[in-house]
């Protein structure tokens, strides 16, 4: 499992570095040229992360069936793709778009074609990364499931958070973590949280009232995803134990 742990540790840092690289852009809010340069750099860096993840995906042990791969695409990419189409239809000039990066570019009078180009390629890259990561989860979840001991729900949750052999304080401090358990859990939460794009679509289409509740919905989605994964894993462990006893 040390081999798998090292692979997922690399995935952990590469993936979150692709998100953190967005932060410097907000430090250049009064410098239009720096905003444009940072946007292009972010695009290339995200592409590099995708390249590294493709290589890592090939090394991750396990297999994935075509139906499950299709499910991963629908769950992870379906909402994002639909959200992009509805956004363009409802607000072609992106004046009502709430994405902070888009708002930052528009505030510096970036050409609309440039905003569309950056946004399109970034979404394609990030959706591809999320689909690839969710596929990694589907490949390794069965083998990871075999190594988690069945005791109680708290123990199952602890192992899924990468703290099976350490304390929760290690999770907060980011030390001694078991990434072969932590990263699949994070991948599952990130992947399932893409379903919140359907919430955004319903806001665009006026099916539900528009408000500032998207962040709350997203946080609730992450919590529900973690709870769902923990319950699903716990019941699978119990069933496997009962089957082994028989």
N, C-alpha and C positions, 0 to 999 in steps of 0.2 A: 504493500500500500504506500510505501515511501515514494515510489516512482509516480504513482497517481497523485500523491500529495504535492510533489514538486511541480507537476504539470498544472494542477489547479492553482497553485500559488502564483505561477506565472500568469495564468489567465486572470486571476484576481487583480494583480497589479496593472496588467495591460489594460483591462477593461475599465477600471476606475480611473486610470490615468487619462483615458480618452474622454472621460466626463469632466475631470478636474481641469483639463487643458482649456475648457471653455471659460473658466473664471477670469484669467487675465484680461479677456476682452472687455469685461465690465470696468476695468481699471483705466481704460482708454476712452472713456465716454466723451471726452472733449477733444479727441484726436481722431478725426475721420480716417486719415490714412492708416493709422495703426489698427483701427477697427477692421478695415478692409484686409490688411496684411494678416492680421490674426485670424480672420475668417478663412482665408485661403490656407493658412498654415494648419488650422484645425481640420480642414477637409483632408489635406494630405496626411496628417498624423492619424486620423481615423482610418484612412485607407491602409496605412501601414499596420495598424492594430488588426484590421481585418485579415491582412496577409499573414500576420503572425498567428492568428487564431485558426486559420485554415490549416497551417502546419501543425499546430497543437491538436486540432480536432482529429487529424489522421493518426496521431500517436495515442490518443485516449482509447483505452481498451473497451471492448464491447461492440455491439452491433445495434442497428436501428432499422426497423421495418419501414417500408414505403408508406403504409397507412399512418403510422405514428409521425413520420416526417411531414406528411400532409397536414396532420393535426397541429403540429408545431408551427407550421407556416400560417395556418388559419388563425390560431390563438395569438401568435406573436405579431404577425404581419398584417392580418386582416383589418384590425382596427386602425392601424397607422395609415394603411393605404386608403381606406375609406375616409378617414379624417382629412387626408391631403386633398382628395377629390372634392369633398364637400366644402372645404375651406376655399378652394379656388372658385367653385361655383357661387358660393354665397358672398365672398369678398375678393373679387379678382385683383383689386389693388392692395389687398392685405391690410387695409386700414383698420379692420376689426380683429386682426390676428392678435392673439394674446401671448404668443411665444416671445420671450424676452430678447433672444438673439435677433429675431426678425425685427422687433420694435427698435432695437439698438441700431441696426443697419438703416432702417427707414428714417430714423431721427437724424441721421447724417446724410440724408438725401441720396442714398445709394440708388443707382438705377434699378428699376423694378426687375428687369431681366437678370441683373446680377443677384438680387435677393432670391429670385426663383431658382437660378442656377445653383447657388450655394445651398439653398434649402433642399432642392431635389436630390443633389448628389449626397448631401449629408444624411438625409432620410434613407436613401437607398443603402448607404454604407451601414448606418446604424441598425436598420431593420435586418440587414444581412448578418450583422454581428449577433443580434439578439436571436435570430433563427438558428444560427450556428451554435450559440451557447445553449439554447434550449435542446438542440439535438444532442449536445454533450451530456446534458442531464438525462435524456432518455436512454443514452447509451450506457451510462455508468450507474444509474439508480438501482437496477437489479443487483449488481455486484456490491454496491454500498449497503444495500438493504440486508445483505447476508452477514454483515459484520457488526451491525448494531444490536446490542443485547436487549432482550425484552425484560423489563422490570416494571416500570410505570411510565405514565405519560410525561412526567417531568424529565425522566432519564432520556426518553426518546427525543424530547425537545432539546435537551442539552447536547446530545450527540449531533443532531441536525445543525446546531449552531457552532459546531466545531470545537465543543468543549467537553467531549466525552471523557477525556482523561485529564482534563484540567478544570480550573474554576471559571465561573462566569466573568470574574474580574479580568482574566486573561483575554476574554473577548473584548472587553472595554479598552484594554491597553494594547490589543493587537499583538499578543505574544503567545508563543507555543500553541498556536491554533492548528487544528487538523483541517486543512483546506480541502481534503477529499470529501469532507462532509459539509463544511461551511459553504463552499462555492456552489455545489449543486443546489443547496437551499436558496442561496441568493439568486441563482439563475432562475429557479422556479418562481420566486417572488417577482423578479424583474419581468420575466416572460408573461406571467399571469396579469401583472399590472398593466400590460399593454391593452388589456380589455377596457381600461378606462378611456381609451380613445373613442369607444362607442358612446360613452357618456358625453364626450365633447361633440360627437356627431349629433346626438340628440339635442344638445344645446344649440348647435348651428341651425338645425331644422325646426327649432322652436317647439319641440316635443315636450321639453322640460324647460322651466324658466332659467334664464342665464343669470349667473351670479359668480361670486368669488369662492365657490365651494369645491373647485376642481382639486385644489391641494388637499383638502380634507378627504375627498373621495379617493385620491391617490394613496394617502396614508392609510385609510381604512382598507383599501385594496391590498396593500402590502401586508397588513396585519392579518387579514382574512386568508391571504395566500399562505402565509406561514402557518396559521392555525390549520388550514386545510391539509397542507403537506404533513404536518405533525400528526394529525388524526389519521390520515391515510396510511402513513408509515406505521403508526402504532397498531392499527388494526391488522395490517399486513403481517407485522411481526407476531402478533397474537395468533393469527391464522396459521402462520408457518410453524409456530411452536405446537399448536394443537395437532396439525397434520403430522409433525415429526413424532409426537407421542403415540398417535394411532399406528 
